Amino acid sequence: MKSHLDKTLEKRLNEYGQEHLLSAWEDLSEEEMLRFSEELLAVDFEIFERAKHFEEKTYETLAPIPIFYAARAEKEQNELETIGLHAIAEGKIGAVLLCGGQGTRLGYSHAKGMFNIGLTKEIPIFSLHFGRLCEVAKRAGNWFPVYIMTSVFNREEIEAFLQEHSFFGYEPSAVRFFNQTMAPATDLEGKLYQNSPSSLVLSPDGNGGWFSSLVFEGYLNDVKENGVEWFNVIAIDNVLQKTADPRFIGAVIRENAASGAKVVKKISPDERIGLICKNNDRPAVIEYFELDRLKKEKSVSTEEMEYGVILNYLFRVDEMEKTLSLKLPVHRARKKIPYYRDGEYVKPETENGFKYEMLATDLVERMDSCLAYEILREHEFAPVKNRTGIDSVESAREMLLALGYEL
């Protein structure tokens, strides 16, 4: 006997204008009904309202943020590295690698960290990151914890891949995995898309949800029991990324900042990188997609903002705990979203809906202070976003070769 439609669920869907999701309800098996009911009841419809509110985000009094210049870090390297290595040795630092993305834009159907950046030999992107983690751990004399954020789509293959390669020399017991939270996708009118008659189209909810995802997976006790006080959060697709960089950690701790962000000087006004600055005397990051709007409005000037973030942040654990009770802005990203409707699976040729994401840059704005720590582009910033051209496999390989890597 089939389950009846839960009246609470029916009322909830009607309230939010999502009754179309029940059009094939009577054709579902009892198992499908139960599974779909659970998925629908778990939908947080508030995120769609927060996404609408984000469009009203304003910047009032913008000013450049003080920069901790690379030349200063070089001059003070011994002191900074001593402080940073001491913090790592004492177990106060944990690394978070954001690995939820796939290599689709590279023509690669697996996790981006598994992509081979080598030319004459296999050099997975993961091997570069773990190689640097090993160097820091050995200098500090401590296998500090490394938390790897995966997605439901790539967790199994990432775990298997890293285990197969013995974590490229890193201590396996120090590595933890957790899944990025998922969010439903909608059409341009806000109607939820279905992936099948009994499931929704879901996508990762952005890099801003890394801490809440880690907590949801039950790792907060692990963090506290191990005495971790800081998280260094990095994007896996920057192949020159320095994770748990003692000099960076030392600078943030010595300057008594609530957070830190590695920043790079922009090479042009049009570079697609978030600008770090101050808004109403608090740290802020203006995403590149917001710049066009601000220029049109002419309400504020960004001409003096020369530095952008590279997604390498240092956050205090206690400050991150405070963000759990806050509602971060939700960004709507226009995408081509395949979906199921009326018995067929549709693959659109143009952007037909929204995916909903939270961004790590919004976490920076929740901090009382942020040390903007300059890095040199040629040493630490080689993102792999595209197959060719700017921020590509080609450009990353050129930068690695220039630094003496054997590819």
MARMARMAR-938213 format. One record per residue: x, y, z of N, C-alpha, C in turn. Coordinates in steps of 0.02 Angstrom, whole numbers. Layout:
% MARMARMAR-938213
npx/npy/npz/capx/capy/capz/cpx/cpy/cpz
X/Y/Z/X/Y/Z/X/Y/Z
...
END
This chain:
% MARMARMAR-938213
npx/npy/npz/capx/capy/capz/cpx/cpy/cpz
42/-60/0/0/0/0/44/63/0
30/109/-43/71/170/-50/58/219/7
112/257/22/106/309/74/64/367/47
24/395/90/-14/455/71/32/516/75
14/567/38/52/629/38/45/663/106
101/678/136/102/712/200/70/782/192
19/796/232/-17/860/226/28/920/242
74/910/289/120/965/306/164/981/246
187/929/212/229/939/153/189/972/98
128/949/86/86/978/34/73/1052/47
59/1068/110/46/1138/128/109/1180/118
166/1152/136/230/1189/130/246/1203/57
237/1154/14/251/1164/-57/203/1215/-88
140/1212/-68/91/1260/-93/109/1331/-70
131/1336/-8/149/1402/20/205/1435/-20
252/1394/-43/310/1421/-80/303/1415/-156
243/1398/-179/231/1394/-251/269/1339/-286
276/1282/-251/315/1227/-279/273/1164/-290
207/1173/-298/163/1115/-304/176/1074/-367
212/1102/-416/228/1064/-477/270/1002/-462
303/1002/-404/345/945/-386/305/882/-372
240/891/-362/197/834/-344/158/807/-404
173/832/-464/133/814/-523/134/739/-538
189/705/-522/194/634/-536/193/592/-472
167/621/-418/170/588/-353/138/518/-354
79/513/-384/42/450/-383/76/395/-423
123/414/-465/159/364/-505/221/337/-471
238/365/-413/298/344/-378/286/281/-336
338/243/-326/333/186/-281/333/211/-209
316/168/-163/315/189/-92/385/211/-70
435/175/-92/504/192/-74/523/261/-102
503/274/-165/518/339/-196/481/396/-160
418/383/-141/380/434/-104/414/453/-39
436/403/-2/468/416/62/533/455/53
573/433/4/637/466/-8/628/538/-31
579/548/-77/567/615/-103/537/660/-50
494/633/-7/466/672/48/521/698/94
569/655/110/624/675/154/665/731/121
677/724/56/717/774/21/681/841/19
616/840/7/577/902/3/570/935/71
560/895/124/554/924/190/619/955/214
675/933/186/741/959/206/759/1024/170
720/1044/119/735/1104/81/727/1166/126
779/1208/127/776/1270/165/755/1326/117
691/1341/115/666/1390/68/690/1461/85
716/1470/145/740/1535/164/799/1558/121
838/1510/95/896/1530/56/877/1568/-7
817/1555/-34/796/1590/-94/779/1663/-78
751/1674/-18/737/1742/3/802/1779/17
849/1744/47/915/1775/61/950/1793/-4
940/1752/-56/970/1767/-121/941/1830/-151
876/1840/-143/844/1901/-168/870/1962/-130
878/1953/-65/902/2009/-23/973/2029/-41
1013/1980/-62/1082/1995/-79/1088/2048/-133
1040/2050/-178/1042/2098/-233/1041/2170/-207
1021/2179/-145/1017/2246/-116/1081/2264/-78
1131/2221/-80/1194/2233/-44/1225/2299/-67
1245/2339/-18/1273/2404/-35/1342/2413/-3
1382/2456/-34/1446/2476/-7/1442/2552/4
1455/2574/65/1444/2644/83/1508/2685/84
1552/2669/130/1615/2707/136/1673/2661/123
1695/2657/60/1749/2612/41/1816/2647/50
1866/2607/71/1934/2633/78/1982/2575/69
2043/2589/46/2093/2535/41/2108/2506/109
2123/2441/110/2142/2408/172/2218/2408/177
2247/2416/237/2320/2413/243/2347/2346/219
2402/2346/183/2431/2285/155/2495/2267/193
2500/2204/212/2563/2178/239/2604/2156/179
2648/2199/156/2682/2189/92/2731/2130/94
2739/2099/35/2784/2042/28/2856/2059/48
2877/2120/31/2946/2141/48/2955/2142/124
2904/2163/160/2908/2163/234/2910/2092/261
2869/2048/233/2868/1978/255/2936/1945/243
2968/1963/187/3034/1936/171/3085/1960/222
3082/2024/238/3130/2054/285/3122/2025/355
3059/2009/374/3046/1985/442/3034/1909/443
3056/1874/392/3039/1803/384/3059/1760/443
3117/1771/473/3139/1728/528/3092/1732/587
3073/1792/606/3027/1800/663/2959/1772/647
2933/1787/587/2867/1764/569/2864/1687/564
2914/1657/534/2915/1584/526/2922/1550/594
2959/1579/639/2966/1550/706/2899/1547/741
2861/1603/736/2794/1605/766/2748/1554/733
2749/1553/666/2705/1508/630/2720/1435/642
2784/1416/639/2803/1346/651/2788/1324/722
2794/1370/770/2777/1354/839/2703/1339/846
2661/1379/813/2588/1367/815/2570/1300/784
2603/1283/728/2591/1219/695/2614/1161/739
2674/1169/768/2701/1117/811/2657/1104/872
2624/1156/897/2580/1149/955/2510/1124/937
2499/1111/872/2434/1084/850/2379/1136/845
2398/1200/841/2347/1253/838/2321/1267/768
2352/1237/717/2333/1251/648/2304/1189/615
2247/1198/581/2218/1146/539/2210/1172/469
2220/1129/420/2213/1150/350/2146/1124/323
2114/1165/281/2052/1144/248/2062/1152/173
2059/1097/136/2066/1098/64/1997/1092/32
1979/1143/-6/1913/1143/-39/1918/1107/-105
1890/1046/-106/1900/1001/-164/1833/977/-193
1780/1016/-183/1714/993/-206/1704/998/-281
1748/1035/-316/1736/1047/-388/1760/991/-433
1729/988/-492/1749/941/-544/1790/978/-597
1825/940/-638/1866/969/-691/1830/977/-757
1765/991/-754/1724/994/-815/1751/1043/-867
1769/1103/-844/1794/1154/-892/1862/1137/-920
1894/1087/-891/1959/1065/-917/1950/1005/-964
1887/986/-975/1874/927/-1016/1891/864/-977
1884/867/-911/1904/813/-866/1844/796/-822
1824/733/-821/1762/714/-787/1771/689/-716
1827/707/-685/1840/686/-616/1855/746/-572
1870/733/-509/1887/787/-462/1948/825/-488
1946/891/-482/2000/932/-510/2067/917/-478
2068/898/-415/2131/882/-381/2166/822/-411
2130/780/-448/2159/721/-479/2188/736/-548
2176/796/-573/2198/813/-641/2274/812/-646
2299/785/-701/2371/781/-713/2397/847/-742
2437/882/-703/2466/945/-727/2534/934/-759
2558/872/-758/2623/856/-787/2622/854/-863
2683/856/-892/2691/853/-965/2722/787/-987
2774/766/-952/2808/704/-970/2797/649/-918
2764/667/-863/2750/617/-810/2686/638/-774
2659/591/-736/2597/604/-699/2611/646/-637
2581/705/-636/2586/749/-577/2516/773/-560
2478/735/-522/2411/758/-502/2416/822/-462
2367/865/-469/2367/928/-430/2371/912/-355
2338/859/-333/2342/840/-263/2414/830/-240
2456/802/-283/2524/786/-263/2563/850/-247
2549/904/-282/2583/968/-269/2564/994/-200
2499/991/-185/2475/1016/-120/2502/975/-62
2497/909/-69/2519/866/-14/2595/867/-6
2631/879/-61/2703/886/-56/2722/945/-11
2687/1001/-21/2701/1060/20/2678/1050/93
2622/1015/102/2599/1000/170/2650/958/207
2679/910/172/2731/867/203/2791/908/224
2812/955/182/2870/997/198/2858/1036/262
2799/1067/267/2783/1107/327/2779/1062/389
2745/1005/382/2737/959/439/2805/936/465
2851/922/420/2918/899/440/2957/955/473
2950/1017/448/2985/1073/478/2958/1086/549
2893/1077/557/2862/1091/623/2866/1030/670
2879/972/641/2881/912/682/2812/889/705
2761/902/663/2693/884/682/2650/873/620
2618/814/618/2570/802/564/2504/835/583
2497/897/567/2437/935/586/2377/911/545
2315/920/571/2256/893/537/2241/929/471
2222/889/422/2202/914/357/2131/890/343
2086/938/335/2015/923/321/2002/935/247
1977/885/214/1965/889/142/1890/893/128
1868/949/101/1797/957/85/1785/929/14
1743/878/11/1725/847/-53/1651/861/-66
1625/834/-120/1553/838/-133/1526/767/-136
1460/761/-137/1430/694/-142/1449/662/-208
1469/703/-257/1486/677/-323/1557/649/-327
1602/674/-285/1672/653/-295/1706/625/-232
1670/619/-176/1703/598/-114/1734/528/-121
1697/481/-149/1722/413/-154/1786/410/-194
1786/444/-252/1845/439/-295/1905/477/-265
1892/532/-230/1947/568/-198/1978/527/-143
1936/497/-100/1963/455/-46/2003/397/-75
1975/363/-125/2009/306/-155/2075/327/-187
2074/384/-222/2133/409/-257/2189/425/-208
2173/461/-154/2224/479/-105/2250/419/-67
2206/372/-52/2229/311/-18/2274/270/-64
2256/267/-128/2296/230/-177/2367/259/-181
2372/326/-174/2437/360/-179/2467/373/-110
2441/339/-59/2466/346/10/2472/419/32
2422/459/11/2417/529/29/2481/567/12
2516/542/-39/2577/574/-64/2626/589/-7
2629/543/40/2678/548/94/2652/578/158
2590/605/158/2564/636/219/2536/581/265
2536/593/330/2512/544/378/2436/533/370
2414/473/349/2343/461/336/2297/475/396
2321/460/457/2278/469/515/2262/543/529
2300/588/497/2290/660/508/2242/690/457
2217/649/411/2173/674/357/2101/655/371
2056/703/366/1984/692/374/1947/715/312
1891/683/297/1850/703/239/1781/725/264
1753/775/230/1684/794/244/1652/820/180
1586/811/175/1550/831/115/1525/903/118
1530/937/63/1501/1003/56/1425/997/54
1391/1043/88/1318/1044/89/1292/1059/19
1234/1030/3/1203/1041/-63/1143/1087/-58
1129/1122/-112/1071/1167/-116/1032/1153/-179
965/1160/-178/925/1148/-238/936/1202/-291
927/1184/-353/930/1232/-409/859/1248/-431
850/1309/-458/783/1330/-481/786/1358/-552
727/1366/-582/724/1402/-645/728/1477/-630
723/1517/-681/731/1590/-671/673/1621/-632
618/1584/-624/560/1608/-586/560/1582/-515
611/1543/-497/615/1517/-429/583/1449/-418
561/1416/-472/532/1349/-466/587/1297/-461
583/1253/-412/634/1202/-404/635/1154/-464
696/1139/-487/704/1091/-541/708/1020/-512
684/972/-551/688/902/-532/740/867/-575
774/819/-544/822/777/-580/789/714/-604
733/697/-573/693/638/-591/624/650/-559
575/606/-572/510/616/-540/513/615/-464
567/586/-436/571/579/-363/634/609/-333
664/658/-367/723/690/-340/732/760/-368
768/802/-331/781/871/-352/849/877/-384
859/930/-423/925/948/-446/960/983/-389
1016/956/-368/1055/984/-313/1125/1002/-337
1154/1053/-307/1223/1072/-324/1257/1097/-260
1324/1094/-257/1360/1118/-198/1343/1191/-182
1340/1207/-117/1315/1273/-96/1370/1326/-90
1427/1316/-122/1479/1368/-123/1532/1359/-69
1588/1394/-78/1643/1386/-31/1632/1421/36
1580/1462/40/1565/1496/103/1535/1451/156
1512/1393/136/1481/1346/183/1528/1294/211
1594/1303/200/1641/1251/221/1639/1236/296
1632/1288/338/1634/1276/410/1570/1243/434
1513/1266/410/1450/1235/431/1447/1163/406
1476/1149/348/1478/1081/322/1522/1037/366
1578/1064/387/1624/1028/430/1591/1012/497
1554/1061/524/1519/1051/588/1463/999/579
1427/1004/523/1372/958/510/1397/886/507
1458/877/483/1487/810/479/1512/785/547
1509/828/598/1526/807/666/1598/817/686
1634/862/652/1706/869/666/1723/924/717
1674/961/742/1691/1015/788/1723/989/852
1698/933/878/1729/903/937/1800/881/922
1810/854/863/1877/832/842/1924/892/841
1899/948/815/1939/1009/811/1960/1032/881
1912/1034/927/1926/1059/994/1969/1011/1034
1957/946/1027/1997/897/1063/2070/899/1041
2081/917/978/2149/920/952/2182/989/964
2144/1035/994/2172/1100/1011/2182/1147/951
2145/1134/896/2151/1177/837/2119/1244/851
2157/1298/841/2131/1366/852/2121/1405/788
2156/1384/735/2152/1419/671/2141/1370/614
2102/1391/564/2095/1353/502/2125/1393/445
2169/1360/407/2193/1389/344/2153/1357/288
2112/1397/255/2066/1373/203/2093/1392/135
2099/1342/90/2127/1357/24/2087/1323/-31
2093/1350/-91/2063/1321/-151/2112/1274/-184
2090/1214/-200/2134/1163/-228/2157/1179/-299
2120/1222/-335/2137/1232/-406/2194/1281/-418
2221/1311/-365/2281/1352/-371/2341/1307/-358
2378/1289/-411/2430/1238/-405/2493/1264/-369
2497/1330/-358/2553/1358/-321/2535/1377/-249
2475/1358/-229/2450/1375/-163/2496/1349/-108
2514/1392/-60/2552/1372/-1/2504/1366/57
2491/1304/77/2445/1292/133/2485/1287/198
2457/1314/252/2491/1314/317/2560/1346/310
2563/1401/275/2625/1438/264/2646/1470/331
2701/1448/360/2721/1474/426/2728/1550/428
2753/1579/373/2764/1651/372/2697/1689/376
2648/1666/338/2581/1696/337/2548/1688/406
2551/1627/433/2522/1613/499/2554/1658/552
2620/1663/549/2656/1703/598/2637/1776/594
2627/1802/533/2608/1873/526/2539/1886/555
2491/1842/541/2422/1852/566/2421/1848/643
2457/1800/671/2458/1792/744/2494/1851/776
2552/1870/750/2590/1925/780/2553/1991/777
2517/2002/721/2480/2065/714/2413/2064/750
2398/2008/783/2337/2002/824/2274/2014/782
2273/1989/721/2215/1997/677/2165/1940/689
2101/1955/677/2049/1904/686/2048/1855/628
2078/1875/571/2081/1832/512/2138/1857/468
2153/1818/418/2204/1838/370/2183/1817/300
2206/1854/250/2191/1837/180/2254/1849/139
2275/1800/101/2329/1811/54/2300/1850/-5
2336/1902/-26/2312/1945/-80/2367/1955/-131
2347/1971/-191/2394/1983/-246/2375/2048/-281
2426/2084/-304/2412/2146/-339/2382/2131/-407
2328/2165/-424/2294/2153/-487/2339/2172/-546
2335/2133/-599/2375/2149/-658/2339/2197/-705
2273/2203/-696/2234/2250/-736/2169/2265/-700
2137/2322/-714/2073/2338/-681/2019/2287/-695
2025/2250/-751/1973/2203/-771/1986/2132/-749
2039/2120/-712/2053/2052/-690/1996/2026/-647
1974/1964/-661/1917/1935/-626/1938/1906/-558
1945/1952/-510/1968/1933/-444/1935/1980/-394
1916/1954/-335/1882/1995/-286/1929/2045/-254
1907/2108/-249/1948/2161/-220/1940/2163/-145
1997/2164/-109/1993/2170/-36/1999/2245/-18
1960/2266/31/1958/2336/50/1927/2343/119
1908/2403/137/1869/2415/197/1803/2447/178
1749/2425/210/1684/2455/201/1657/2474/269
1646/2538/279/1626/2562/346/1677/2540/399
1740/2543/380/1796/2529/424/1800/2455/446
1768/2411/409/1773/2339/421/1800/2305/359
1833/2247/366/1859/2213/307/1802/2192/260
1815/2197/195/1764/2180/146/1798/2155/82
1762/2116/44/1786/2093/-22/1731/2107/-72
1748/2145/-123/1701/2158/-177/1713/2107/-232
1666/2063/-243/1675/2012/-294/1678/2044/-363
1714/2011/-409/1723/2040/-475/1658/2052/-511
1607/2010/-497/1543/2018/-532/1503/2077/-505
1524/2105/-448/1491/2164/-420/1521/2229/-447
1582/2225/-473/1617/2286/-494/1580/2324/-549
1553/2287/-598/1518/2320/-653/1459/2361/-627
1423/2331/-579/1365/2367/-551/1387/2430/-515
1440/2426/-476/1464/2484/-439/1489/2539/-486
1521/2519/-541/1544/2568/-589/1486/2604/-622
1432/2568/-637/1373/2598/-668/1338/2645/-620
1333/2624/-557/1299/2665/-507/1338/2727/-489
1405/2722/-494/1450/2777/-478/1439/2803/-407
1414/2758/-364/1400/2778/-294/1463/2778/-252
1510/2733/-270/1574/2729/-235/1629/2718/-286
1690/2733/-267/1746/2724/-312/1790/2666/-288
1812/2625/-336/1856/2569/-320/1925/2578/-352
1939/2638/-376/2002/2650/-412/2064/2639/-369
2058/2651/-304/2116/2644/-260/2125/2572/-235
2078/2528/-253/2082/2458/-231/2126/2419/-280
2185/2399/-259/2233/2368/-304/2244/2294/-291
2218/2268/-236/2234/2200/-216/2172/2155/-215
2182/2093/-238/2127/2045/-239/2144/1982/-200
2092/1947/-177/2102/1886/-138/2113/1825/-183
2148/1775/-157/2163/1715/-198/2133/1651/-168
2088/1659/-121/2057/1604/-82/2109/1564/-44
2144/1600/-2/2189/1571/48/2180/1613/110
2139/1587/157/2119/1625/216/2141/1591/279
2149/1630/332/2162/1605/399/2106/1631/444
2068/1585/473/2012/1604/517/2021/1573/586
2005/1611/638/2004/1584/705/1943/1539/713
1952/1482/745/1897/1435/755/1841/1466/796
1859/1503/850/1807/1532/892/1767/1585/854
1799/1621/808/1763/1670/768/1717/1635/718
1741/1579/691/1699/1542/644/1638/1513/678
1644/1494/741/1586/1468/778/1531/1520/782
1550/1583/788/1501/1637/791/1461/1642/726
1491/1625/670/1457/1631/606/1401/1580/597
1401/1527/639/1350/1476/632/1280/1503/646
1277/1555/687/1212/1584/704/1194/1642/656
1239/1658/611/1226/1712/563/1197/1683/498
1165/1724/460/1139/1705/395/1182/1738/341
1227/1699/313/1270/1727/261/1229/1743/199
1250/1794/161/1216/1808/97/1218/1747/52
1165/1737/14/1162/1683/-35/1163/1714/-104
1210/1693/-145/1219/1720/-212/1185/1676/-263
1151/1708/-310/1119/1671/-365/1166/1673/-426
1184/1615/-451/1227/1611/-509/1187/1582/-567
1183/1620/-622/1147/1595/-682/1187/1539/-714
1153/1483/-727/1186/1424/-755/1141/1389/-806
1173/1347/-846/1136/1300/-888/1124/1238/-846
1061/1225/-829/1045/1172/-782/1002/1118/-815
1030/1059/-827/989/1003/-853/936/984/-801
877/964/-825/823/948/-779/774/899/-811
733/869/-768/681/823/-790/613/858/-786
573/849/-838/505/876/-837/461/839/-887
402/820/-863/351/789/-906/378/729/-944
414/686/-910/436/624/-940/499/627/-982
532/685/-985/594/689/-1023/648/728/-986
711/714/-1004/768/748/-974/792/801/-1023
794/863/-1001/809/920/-1044/880/945/-1030
920/954/-1083/986/985/-1078/985/1052/-1114
979/1107/-1077/971/1173/-1108/1035/1197/-1143
1026/1238/-1193/1083/1267/-1229/1102/1336/-1203
1056/1366/-1165/1069/1432/-1137/1056/1430/-1061
1077/1482/-1026/1066/1486/-954/990/1487/-939
969/1440/-899/897/1432/-887/878/1432/-813
926/1445/-769/908/1444/-699/964/1469/-654
952/1459/-588/1000/1483/-538/1024/1425/-496
1089/1429/-479/1116/1388/-425/1132/1436/-368
1126/1412/-307/1130/1455/-248/1192/1439/-207
1232/1491/-194/1297/1480/-163/1312/1532/-109
1349/1511/-58/1378/1557/-10/1453/1561/-24
1483/1619/-13/1552/1630/-31/1595/1644/30
1658/1618/28/1704/1628/83/1720/1702/94
1714/1742/41/1727/1814/48/1679/1846/98
1618/1819/102/1570/1847/150/1589/1830/222
1628/1777/232/1652/1761/299/1703/1814/321
1744/1838/274/1793/1890/290/1758/1951/318
1700/1968/290/1664/2027/311/1633/2019/381
1630/1957/405/1604/1945/473/1659/1949/526
1721/1958/505/1776/1962/551/1788/2035/572
1811/2045/633/1825/2114/657/1885/2144/621
1932/2102/601/1990/2127/565/2017/2073/519
2055/2094/470/2085/2046/423/2153/2072/400
2204/2032/409/2271/2051/385/2276/2033/311
2282/2084/269/2289/2073/197/2364/2063/182
2382/2000/170/2452/1979/166/2471/1970/92
2514/2013/67/2532/2010/-4/2577/1950/-21
2559/1917/-76/2603/1865/-103/2623/1885/-174
2676/1856/-198/2698/1870/-266/2665/1821/-314
2633/1849/-364/2594/1809/-411/2634/1751/-440
2696/1765/-461/2735/1713/-494/2756/1656/-448
2749/1667/-382/2767/1615/-334/2708/1577/-305
2648/1609/-304/2594/1578/-267/2525/1581/-300
2520/1604/-361/2452/1611/-389/2449/1586/-461
2432/1523/-468/2424/1492/-534/2359/1451/-535
2301/1485/-536/2237/1449/-536/2225/1413/-601
2194/1354/-597/2178/1315/-656/2102/1315/-665
2078/1364/-703/2006/1371/-715/1986/1346/-784
2031/1354/-832/2015/1339/-903/2068/1293/-933
2052/1266/-991/2100/1222/-1025/2157/1263/-1056
2139/1319/-1087/2190/1361/-1118/2177/1434/-1099
2226/1478/-1115/2216/1550/-1103/2233/1571/-1033
2195/1622/-1009/2206/1650/-942/2184/1599/-889
2223/1596/-834/2208/1552/-778/2192/1480/-802
2238/1453/-839/2226/1389/-872/2279/1337/-856
2268/1277/-882/2318/1224/-877/2383/1247/-908
2378/1280/-966/2437/1305/-1001/2476/1355/-958
2441/1406/-933/2476/1458/-895/2504/1431/-829
2469/1383/-798/2494/1354/-735/2558/1314/-748
2559/1277/-803/2619/1239/-820/2679/1285/-832
2666/1340/-867/2720/1388/-880/2748/1415/-815
2705/1430/-767/2728/1457/-703/2766/1405/-662
2742/1344/-664/2777/1290/-629/2847/1280/-658
2852/1280/-725/2917/1271/-758/2964/1329/-741
2937/1390/-737/2978/1448/-721/3007/1444/-651
2973/1407/-607/2996/1399/-538/3041/1338/-529
3054/1303/-584/3100/1246/-582/3068/1178/-572
3002/1175/-575/2970/1109/-569/2984/1067/-631
2995/1003/-621/3005/957/-677/2937/926/-695
2912/946/-751/2846/921/-773/2852/868/-827
END
